[in-house]
Amino acid sequence: MDIKKRGGIAHDEQLRSETMVITTEAALLTAVNEPLALTRIRVDAPEPNEVRVAVSHVGLCHSDLHYMTGTVQTGFPVVVGHEVAGIVESVGSAVTSMRPGDRVVGALTPSCGLCRNCEAGHPTQCQRAARIRQRPRPAFQLPGGQTVERLGDIGAFSRHILMRENSLVKMPDEVGLHVGCLLSCCIITGVGAVFRGAKVRPGSTVAVIGCGGVGSAIIQGARLAGASAIVAVDLDDARLAAARKYGATHVVNGATDVATEIRKVLGDGVDYSFEAVGSARTAASALSVLRGRGTACLVGIAPDGTELTLPASDFFFGEKRLIGSYMGSGQSHEDIAQFARLYLQGRLLLDEMVTDIIPFHEINEGFEAMKSGEVTRIVADLTV
């Protein structure tokens, strides 16, 4: 009797899952350097701790381009995209903090909350992240049954996605999701690197190398931290002009001898430098612009296989520090909620960072536009 009862429950659960599988539209990457193709995919039913989100907006990020161009490896076919915001559509049986209709943004680094790193307050370095990402069935499949990979276990360039309950943060109604999506990656990465990663002190001096979306967020973080001088460094004069709007007090074109130019402006190097490009050359520049005992923080994602060659004397005699910061080195739920409050207070500029909002079917054109220095962030609207 018990066996039959259990079997019936399992059968009912299987039927429930099958009826909750949906078909939706996604932008599929099938090979390196190929355009994204709008394709119908199947999205699985939520697992007990998962939430299905109807995606409204996704920011186009240079991290996506790394996978699209093959500088960072991925399997195919894959749905890229990760800087996501949307509306909760359905929830798994164990979800308690979310309900359909909630407005949410992604908290992109999975964490267990129990391992040594999580308990020490470093969830971006969760030791069980790979285990957490495992699920019994593929989240995305083509209609014929082929598995579709998801960038970062998200795959946000899809009109519907699955995310764990603890990977979502509710948004106040006053925060538009077209800017709220920036909080999930660009802002938490940049502002978080300032506060959580490098721990910039009030009154200190800062250089930011690379003034795209993440670099612009770093500049804003340095302004919020009370830096007395913020030097923006980029090869594009349009981005340097925009950097002043976010809080840069000085600008330097990266085609010059950056370290010399910064010393002309400030008398010596800076206390903190941030690299937001993702190359060995700019990483070396970040170290070179420091004064003695300064800290260089690497934020940009470098291509697979990138190695750094740095002068050892900078560390021995100059006592310089080189650190990395992944996804803001922070606690995403708390940080995203705080950043939303700063935005509502007018202290964190988000609307100004959104250069354009494009319909989903123009996503390839959006990535082409990202090559322009006049672009800070392009956001895809998946509701149209």
C-alpha positions as CSV (number, residue, x, y, z in Angstrom):
1,M,0.0,0.0,0.0
2,D,2.8,2.4,1.0
3,I,4.7,1.5,-2.2
4,K,1.7,2.2,-4.4
5,K,1.1,5.4,-2.6
6,R,4.7,6.5,-3.1
7,G,4.6,5.5,-6.7
8,G,1.4,7.5,-7.2
9,I,3.0,10.6,-5.7
10,A,6.0,10.2,-7.9
11,H,3.8,9.8,-10.9
12,D,1.7,12.9,-10.0
13,E,5.0,14.9,-9.5
14,Q,6.1,13.7,-13.0
15,L,2.9,14.8,-14.5
16,R,3.0,18.1,-12.7
17,S,6.5,18.8,-14.0
18,E,5.6,17.9,-17.5
19,T,2.7,20.2,-17.6
20,M,4.8,23.1,-16.3
21,V,7.4,22.8,-19.0
22,I,7.0,25.7,-21.4
23,T,8.2,26.8,-24.8
24,T,9.7,30.2,-25.2
25,E,12.0,32.2,-27.4
26,A,15.7,32.6,-26.8
27,A,18.8,34.1,-28.5
28,L,20.9,31.0,-29.2
29,L,24.7,31.0,-29.8
30,T,25.6,28.0,-31.9
31,A,29.3,28.7,-32.7
32,V,32.1,31.2,-32.0
33,N,31.8,34.5,-33.9
34,E,28.3,33.7,-35.2
35,P,25.3,36.0,-34.6
36,L,22.8,35.0,-32.0
37,A,19.7,33.3,-33.5
38,L,16.2,33.7,-32.1
39,T,15.1,30.1,-31.5
40,R,12.3,28.3,-29.7
41,I,13.4,26.4,-26.7
42,R,11.8,24.4,-23.9
43,V,12.2,25.6,-20.3
44,D,11.9,23.0,-17.6
45,A,9.5,23.2,-14.6
46,P,11.1,24.8,-11.5
47,E,12.8,22.5,-9.1
48,P,11.6,22.9,-5.5
49,N,14.1,25.7,-4.8
50,E,13.8,27.4,-8.2
51,V,11.8,30.3,-9.6
52,R,10.7,30.7,-13.2
53,V,11.1,34.3,-14.2
54,A,9.5,36.1,-17.2
55,V,12.5,38.2,-18.3
56,S,11.8,41.8,-19.0
57,H,15.3,43.4,-19.4
58,V,18.9,42.2,-19.9
59,G,22.0,44.4,-20.0
60,L,24.4,43.6,-22.8
61,C,27.8,42.9,-21.1
62,H,31.3,42.5,-22.4
63,S,31.4,39.2,-20.5
64,D,28.9,37.9,-22.9
65,L,31.2,38.9,-25.8
66,H,34.0,36.8,-24.3
67,Y,31.9,33.7,-24.9
68,M,30.6,34.9,-28.2
69,T,34.1,35.5,-29.6
70,G,35.7,32.4,-28.0
71,T,38.1,34.2,-25.7
72,V,36.4,32.3,-22.8
73,Q,35.3,28.7,-23.6
74,T,31.8,27.5,-23.5
75,G,29.8,24.5,-24.8
76,F,27.3,24.9,-27.7
77,P,24.5,25.6,-28.2
78,V,24.3,28.1,-25.4
79,V,22.1,31.0,-24.3
80,V,24.3,33.8,-23.1
81,G,23.2,36.9,-21.1
82,H,23.2,37.3,-17.3
83,E,22.5,41.0,-16.3
84,V,18.8,40.2,-15.8
85,A,15.6,41.6,-14.4
86,G,12.1,40.3,-14.7
87,I,8.8,39.2,-13.1
88,V,8.4,36.0,-11.1
89,E,6.0,33.7,-13.1
90,S,6.0,30.5,-11.0
91,V,7.8,29.1,-8.0
92,G,9.0,25.7,-6.9
93,S,7.3,23.8,-4.0
94,A,10.0,24.8,-1.4
95,V,10.2,28.5,-2.3
96,T,9.0,30.8,0.5
97,S,10.3,34.3,-0.1
98,M,9.0,34.8,-3.7
99,R,5.6,34.7,-5.3
100,P,4.3,35.3,-8.8
101,G,4.2,38.9,-9.7
102,D,7.3,39.9,-7.7
103,R,9.8,42.2,-9.5
104,V,13.3,40.8,-9.3
105,V,16.9,41.1,-10.5
106,G,19.5,38.4,-10.5
107,A,22.1,37.8,-7.8
108,L,24.4,36.0,-10.1
109,T,26.9,34.1,-7.9
110,P,25.4,30.9,-6.5
111,S,26.2,30.3,-2.8
112,C,25.3,27.6,-0.3
113,G,25.6,29.8,2.8
114,L,27.2,27.0,4.7
115,C,30.7,26.4,3.4
116,R,33.8,28.0,5.0
117,N,33.9,30.9,2.5
118,C,30.2,31.6,2.7
119,E,30.3,31.6,6.5
120,A,33.2,34.0,6.4
121,G,31.2,36.4,4.3
122,H,32.7,35.6,0.9
123,P,29.8,34.0,-1.0
124,T,31.4,34.8,-4.4
125,Q,33.9,32.1,-3.5
126,C,31.4,29.5,-2.4
127,Q,33.1,26.1,-2.3
128,R,29.9,24.3,-3.3
129,A,29.0,26.4,-6.3
130,A,29.4,23.6,-8.8
131,R,27.2,21.3,-6.7
132,I,24.5,23.9,-6.3
133,R,24.4,24.4,-10.1
134,Q,23.5,20.7,-10.7
135,R,19.9,19.8,-11.5
136,P,18.4,16.5,-12.4
137,R,17.2,17.7,-15.8
138,P,18.5,20.3,-18.3
139,A,16.9,23.7,-17.7
140,F,16.9,24.5,-21.4
141,Q,16.4,22.1,-24.3
142,L,15.7,22.4,-28.0
143,P,12.3,21.0,-29.1
144,G,14.0,17.8,-30.3
145,G,15.5,17.2,-26.8
146,Q,19.1,18.5,-27.3
147,T,20.5,20.2,-24.2
148,V,21.1,24.0,-24.4
149,E,23.8,25.4,-22.1
150,R,23.2,28.5,-20.0
151,L,25.9,31.1,-19.4
152,G,26.6,31.4,-15.7
153,D,23.7,28.9,-15.1
154,I,21.4,31.7,-16.1
155,G,21.0,32.2,-19.9
156,A,19.2,35.5,-19.7
157,F,18.7,36.1,-23.4
158,S,15.6,34.0,-23.1
159,R,12.0,35.3,-22.5
160,H,11.8,32.8,-19.6
161,I,14.6,31.5,-17.3
162,L,15.0,29.4,-14.2
163,M,17.0,30.7,-11.2
164,R,17.4,29.6,-7.6
165,E,15.4,31.4,-5.0
166,N,18.5,32.7,-3.3
167,S,19.8,34.0,-6.6
168,L,17.1,36.6,-6.9
169,V,16.6,40.0,-5.2
170,K,13.2,41.8,-5.0
171,M,13.1,45.3,-6.4
172,P,11.1,48.2,-5.1
173,D,8.3,49.3,-7.4
174,E,10.0,52.7,-7.9
175,V,13.1,51.1,-9.6
176,G,12.4,50.5,-13.3
177,L,13.6,47.1,-14.4
178,H,15.3,48.6,-17.4
179,V,17.8,50.1,-14.9
180,G,17.4,47.5,-12.2
181,C,19.0,44.9,-14.4
182,L,22.3,46.8,-14.1
183,L,22.4,46.2,-10.4
184,S,22.8,42.4,-11.0
185,C,26.2,42.7,-12.7
186,C,27.6,46.0,-13.8
187,I,26.9,47.9,-10.7
188,I,27.5,45.2,-8.1
189,T,30.8,44.4,-9.9
190,G,32.0,47.9,-10.1
191,V,30.8,49.6,-6.9
192,G,31.3,46.4,-5.0
193,A,35.0,46.3,-6.0
194,V,35.4,49.7,-4.5
195,F,33.7,49.0,-1.1
196,R,34.1,45.2,-0.7
197,G,37.2,44.4,-2.7
198,A,39.7,47.2,-2.4
199,K,37.9,48.9,0.6
200,V,38.7,52.5,-0.7
201,R,39.3,55.0,2.2
202,P,37.7,58.4,2.2
203,G,40.0,61.1,0.9
204,S,42.2,58.6,-1.1
205,T,43.1,58.9,-4.8
206,V,41.8,56.4,-7.4
207,A,42.5,55.6,-11.0
208,V,40.1,53.6,-13.1
209,I,41.5,52.0,-16.3
210,G,38.6,51.2,-18.7
211,C,35.5,53.4,-18.6
212,G,32.8,51.2,-20.1
213,G,29.9,50.0,-18.0
214,V,31.8,48.4,-15.2
215,G,34.5,51.2,-15.2
216,S,31.7,53.8,-15.0
217,A,30.3,51.9,-12.0
218,I,33.8,51.9,-10.3
219,I,34.0,55.6,-10.8
220,Q,30.7,56.1,-9.1
221,G,31.8,53.8,-6.3
222,A,34.9,55.8,-5.8
223,R,32.8,59.0,-5.7
224,L,30.4,57.4,-3.1
225,A,33.5,56.3,-1.1
226,G,34.7,59.9,-0.8
227,A,37.8,59.7,-3.0
228,S,39.5,63.1,-3.3
229,A,40.7,62.5,-6.8
230,I,39.4,60.0,-9.4
231,V,41.4,59.6,-12.6
232,A,39.5,58.0,-15.6
233,V,41.7,56.3,-18.2
234,D,40.4,55.1,-21.5
235,L,41.4,55.1,-25.2
236,D,38.1,56.7,-26.2
237,D,37.6,60.5,-25.6
238,A,33.8,60.0,-25.6
239,R,34.0,57.6,-22.7
240,L,36.4,60.0,-20.9
241,A,33.9,62.8,-21.3
242,A,31.1,60.6,-19.9
243,A,33.4,59.6,-17.0
244,R,33.3,63.1,-15.6
245,K,29.5,62.8,-15.4
246,Y,29.9,59.8,-13.1
247,G,32.5,61.5,-10.8
248,A,35.9,61.5,-12.5
249,T,37.9,64.6,-11.5
250,H,40.6,64.0,-14.1
251,V,40.9,62.1,-17.4
252,V,43.9,60.5,-19.2
253,N,43.9,59.0,-22.6
254,G,45.3,55.5,-22.4
255,A,47.4,56.0,-25.6
256,T,49.8,58.1,-23.6
257,D,52.2,57.1,-20.8
258,V,49.5,56.7,-18.2
259,A,51.7,56.5,-15.2
260,T,53.6,59.6,-16.2
261,E,50.4,61.6,-16.9
262,I,48.9,60.6,-13.5
263,R,52.0,61.7,-11.7
264,K,51.9,65.0,-13.5
265,V,48.4,65.5,-12.2
266,L,48.7,64.2,-8.6
267,G,52.4,64.5,-7.9
268,D,52.8,60.8,-7.3
269,G,50.8,57.7,-8.0
270,V,47.3,56.8,-6.7
271,D,46.3,55.0,-3.6
272,Y,44.0,52.6,-5.5
273,S,43.8,51.6,-9.1
274,F,41.1,49.5,-10.8
275,E,41.5,47.6,-14.1
276,A,38.2,47.1,-15.9
277,V,39.4,46.0,-19.3
278,G,40.6,42.4,-18.9
279,S,44.1,42.4,-20.5
280,A,47.7,41.8,-19.3
281,R,48.7,45.3,-20.6
282,T,46.1,47.2,-18.6
283,A,46.8,45.0,-15.5
284,A,50.4,46.1,-15.7
285,S,49.3,49.7,-16.1
286,A,47.1,49.4,-13.0
287,L,50.2,48.4,-10.9
288,S,52.4,51.1,-12.5
289,V,50.2,54.0,-11.6
290,L,50.3,53.2,-7.8
291,R,52.2,55.0,-5.2
292,G,54.1,53.0,-2.6
293,R,51.8,50.8,-0.6
294,G,49.0,51.3,-3.1
295,T,46.5,48.6,-4.1
296,A,45.6,47.5,-7.7
297,C,42.4,45.7,-8.1
298,L,41.7,43.6,-11.2
299,V,38.0,43.6,-12.2
300,G,37.9,42.9,-15.9
301,I,37.7,39.3,-17.1
302,A,40.8,38.4,-19.2
303,P,40.7,35.8,-22.0
304,D,41.5,32.2,-21.1
305,G,45.3,31.7,-20.8
306,T,46.2,35.3,-20.0
307,E,49.3,35.5,-17.9
308,L,50.7,38.6,-16.1
309,T,54.4,39.7,-16.1
310,L,55.0,42.2,-13.4
311,P,58.1,43.7,-11.8
312,A,58.8,42.0,-8.5
313,S,60.4,45.1,-7.1
314,D,57.0,46.8,-7.0
315,F,56.0,44.3,-4.4
316,F,59.2,44.0,-2.4
317,F,60.4,47.7,-2.3
318,G,57.2,49.5,-3.1
319,E,55.0,47.2,-0.9
320,K,52.2,47.4,-3.5
321,R,49.3,45.0,-3.4
322,L,47.6,43.3,-6.3
323,I,44.1,41.8,-5.7
324,G,41.2,40.5,-7.7
325,S,37.5,41.2,-7.3
326,Y,34.9,38.9,-8.7
327,M,31.3,40.2,-8.9
328,G,32.1,42.9,-6.4
329,S,33.5,40.5,-3.7
330,G,30.3,41.0,-1.8
331,Q,27.1,39.8,-0.4
332,S,24.8,40.3,-3.4
333,H,21.4,40.4,-1.6
334,E,22.5,43.1,0.8
335,D,24.5,45.0,-1.7
336,I,21.9,45.1,-4.4
337,A,19.2,46.3,-2.0
338,Q,21.6,49.1,-0.8
339,F,22.4,50.1,-4.3
340,A,18.7,50.3,-5.2
341,R,18.3,52.7,-2.2
342,L,21.2,54.9,-3.4
343,Y,19.6,55.1,-6.9
344,L,16.3,56.2,-5.4
345,Q,18.1,58.9,-3.4
346,G,19.7,60.2,-6.6
347,R,23.2,59.3,-5.4
348,L,23.8,56.3,-7.8
349,L,23.3,57.2,-11.5
350,L,21.6,54.4,-13.5
351,D,19.4,56.0,-16.1
352,E,22.4,57.9,-17.3
353,M,24.3,54.7,-17.9
354,V,21.7,53.2,-20.2
355,T,22.7,54.5,-23.6
356,D,19.9,52.7,-25.5
357,I,17.0,50.2,-24.9
358,I,16.5,47.9,-27.9
359,P,13.9,45.3,-28.7
360,F,15.0,41.7,-28.3
361,H,15.1,41.0,-32.1
362,E,17.8,43.7,-32.4
363,I,20.2,42.1,-30.0
364,N,23.0,41.4,-32.6
365,E,22.9,45.1,-33.6
366,G,23.2,46.0,-29.9
367,F,26.4,44.0,-29.5
368,E,27.7,45.7,-32.6
369,A,26.9,49.1,-31.1
370,M,28.9,48.2,-28.0
371,K,32.1,48.7,-30.0
372,S,31.4,52.4,-30.0
373,G,32.9,54.6,-27.2
374,E,29.7,56.5,-27.0
375,V,28.0,53.4,-25.4
376,T,28.0,52.8,-21.7
377,R,25.3,50.1,-21.5
378,I,22.7,48.8,-23.9
379,V,19.7,47.1,-22.5
380,A,17.5,44.6,-24.4
381,D,13.8,44.7,-23.8
382,L,12.4,41.2,-23.9
383,T,8.8,42.3,-23.4
384,V,8.6,43.4,-27.1
